[in-house]
């Protein structure tokens, strides 16, 4: 941490526990056949990318998903299945953020979407009585609001430039290797967080 003044955190798998398999299972229980291949197909056809970069509204997402679901499937059922992957905010991780903020400027850079943003802030409110992740950071950056996703270098550059951060004094923490590689391209210091390690292991 020598020379580090700023830290940019990823969200899912770093601060928020997630399990993609639960969303796959929820969609299949809903009657969406083989959601895992559909997810890959949509990645190719850009549905999820468009949702995560704010190019489409959540209503467009619901409409597309209903084409692959049984007749009568509701927006709420799709929302619940899509949010099934979002688990919990371990208290120790939130405490670490509070402690770090006394010594560093903290930023959040997350590939996410409008449906998940509302859901994980609800989880935070219900479980910890805190209305928004914004409470823990100097600034939060969500892909669907900034129109950029990791590992696009422009996503990292936006955070650096808006806040006047020197990349060599800025640490980026993520659990996904392509995102780490993207961060290195703009000169950020990085930590690739691999399970079972958590930020509690990094910041003892």
C-alpha positions in Angstrom: 0.0 0.0 0.0 3.1 2.2 -0.1 2.3 5.4 -2.1 -1.4 4.5 -2.5 -3.8 7.4 -1.7 -7.0 6.2 -3.5 -8.7 2.8 -3.8 -11.3 1.8 -6.5 -13.4 -1.2 -5.5 -15.4 -3.6 -7.6 -18.8 -4.6 -6.0 -19.9 -8.1 -6.8 -17.6 -10.7 -5.3 -15.6 -8.1 -3.5 -18.0 -6.2 -1.2 -21.3 -7.9 -2.1 -21.5 -11.7 -2.1 -23.0 -13.1 -5.3 -23.8 -16.5 -6.7 -24.6 -16.5 -10.5 -25.8 -20.1 -10.2 -28.9 -19.0 -8.2 -30.0 -16.8 -11.0 -29.5 -19.6 -13.5 -31.6 -21.9 -11.3 -34.3 -19.3 -10.7 -34.8 -18.7 -14.4 -34.9 -22.4 -15.1 -37.5 -22.9 -12.3 -39.5 -20.1 -14.0 -39.5 -22.2 -17.2 -36.8 -20.4 -19.1 -35.1 -23.3 -20.8 -31.3 -23.6 -20.4 -30.8 -20.0 -19.2 -27.0 -20.5 -19.1 -26.8 -20.9 -22.9 -29.3 -18.1 -23.3 -27.1 -15.8 -21.1 -24.2 -16.6 -23.4 -26.3 -16.1 -26.5 -27.6 -12.7 -25.1 -24.0 -11.7 -24.4 -23.3 -12.2 -28.0 -26.5 -10.4 -29.1 -25.7 -7.7 -26.5 -28.9 -7.7 -24.4 -27.0 -7.9 -21.1 -24.3 -5.5 -22.3 -27.0 -3.0 -23.4 -28.8 -3.4 -20.0 -25.4 -2.8 -18.2 -24.5 0.3 -20.2 -27.9 1.9 -20.0 -28.6 1.5 -23.7 -32.0 -0.2 -23.0 -34.5 0.3 -20.1 -35.4 -2.5 -17.8 -38.8 -2.7 -19.6 -37.0 -3.8 -22.7 -35.1 -6.4 -20.8 -38.4 -7.8 -19.4 -40.0 -7.9 -22.9 -37.0 -9.8 -24.3 -36.9 -12.3 -21.4 -40.7 -12.9 -21.7 -40.1 -14.2 -25.2 -38.2 -17.1 -23.6 -40.5 -17.6 -20.6 -43.9 -19.3 -20.3 -47.0 -17.2 -21.1 -48.1 -15.2 -18.2 -44.7 -14.6 -16.7 -44.6 -11.3 -14.9 -42.0 -8.5 -14.7 -41.8 -9.2 -10.9 -41.0 -12.9 -11.5 -38.2 -12.0 -14.0 -36.9 -9.3 -11.5 -36.8 -11.9 -8.7 -35.0 -14.4 -10.8 -32.5 -11.8 -12.1 -31.8 -10.7 -8.5 -31.4 -14.2 -7.1 -27.7 -13.9 -7.5 -27.4 -11.0 -5.1 -26.7 -12.3 -1.6 -25.4 -10.2 1.4 -23.0 -7.5 2.5 -20.8 -9.1 5.2 -20.5 -6.7 8.1 -16.7 -7.0 8.3 -16.3 -5.7 4.7 -18.5 -2.6 5.4 -16.4 -1.9 8.6 -13.2 -2.2 6.5 -14.6 0.4 4.1 -15.4 2.8 7.0 -11.9 2.3 8.4 -10.2 2.8 5.0 -12.1 5.9 4.3 -10.3 7.6 7.2 -7.0 7.2 5.3 -7.8 6.9 1.6 -10.3 8.3 -0.9 -12.6 5.4 -1.9 -14.5 4.9 -5.2 -16.8 2.1 -6.5 -16.7 1.0 -10.1 -19.3 -1.7 -10.9 -20.7 -3.3 -14.0 -24.3 -3.4 -13.0 -27.8 -2.4 -14.1 -30.9 -0.5 -12.9 -32.6 -3.7 -11.6 -29.6 -4.8 -9.5 -28.8 -1.3 -8.2 -32.3 -1.0 -6.6 -32.1 -4.6 -5.3 -28.6 -4.4 -3.6 -29.4 -1.0 -2.0 -32.6 -2.7 -0.6 -30.5 -5.5 0.8 -28.2 -3.0 2.4 -31.1 -1.1 3.9 -32.9 -4.2 5.2 -29.8 -5.9 6.6 -27.8 -3.0 7.8 -30.1 0.0 8.0 -28.0 1.9 5.4 -29.9 3.3 2.4 -27.2 3.3 -0.2 -23.6 2.2 -0.9 -22.9 5.9 -1.6 -22.5 6.2 2.2 -19.1 4.3 2.0 -17.5 6.0 -1.0 -16.4 9.4 -2.1 -18.1 8.6 -5.4 -19.9 5.6 -7.0 -19.7 4.7 -10.6 -22.3 2.2 -12.1 -21.9 1.1 -15.7 -25.6 1.6 -16.7 -25.4 5.2 -15.4 -22.0 6.1 -17.0 -22.5 4.2 -20.2 -19.2 2.4 -19.9 -18.2 -1.1 -18.7 -15.1 -2.6 -17.3 -12.7 -3.7 -18.9 -13.1 -0.8 -21.3 -10.2 1.6 -20.5 -12.6 4.6 -20.7 -14.4 3.3 -17.6 -11.3 3.6 -15.4 -10.2 6.8 -17.1 -13.6 8.4 -16.2 -13.0 7.7 -12.5 -9.4 8.9 -12.6 -10.1 12.1 -14.6 -13.3 13.2 -12.8 -11.5 13.0 -9.4 -8.0 14.1 -10.5 -6.4 10.8 -9.4 -2.9 9.7 -10.3 -3.1 6.1 -11.5 0.2 5.2 -9.8 -1.3 6.3 -6.5 -4.5 4.4 -7.1 -5.3 0.8 -6.2 -8.0 -1.1 -8.1 -9.5 -4.3 -6.5 -11.6 -6.7 -8.6 -12.3 -10.5 -8.7 -12.4 -10.7 -12.5 -9.1 -11.1 -14.4 -10.1 -9.2 -17.6 -11.1 -6.2 -15.4 -7.7 -6.3 -13.6 -6.0 -6.4 -17.0 -8.0 -3.4 -18.2 -7.0 -1.5 -15.1 -3.3 -2.2 -15.6 -3.6 -0.8 -19.2 -4.4 2.7 -17.7 -1.6 2.4 -15.1 -3.5 1.5 -12.0 -2.0 -0.6 -9.2 -4.2 -3.8 -8.9 -5.1 -6.6 -6.7 -6.9 -9.6 -8.3 -9.1 -10.9 -5.4 -9.4 -14.7 -5.7 -11.8 -16.7 -3.4 -11.6 -17.8 -0.7 -9.6 -14.6 0.0 -11.7 -11.5 0.8 -10.9 -7.8 1.5 -10.7 -8.8 5.1 -7.5 -10.8 4.3 -6.0 -7.9 2.4 -6.7 -5.2 5.0 -5.9 -7.0 8.2 
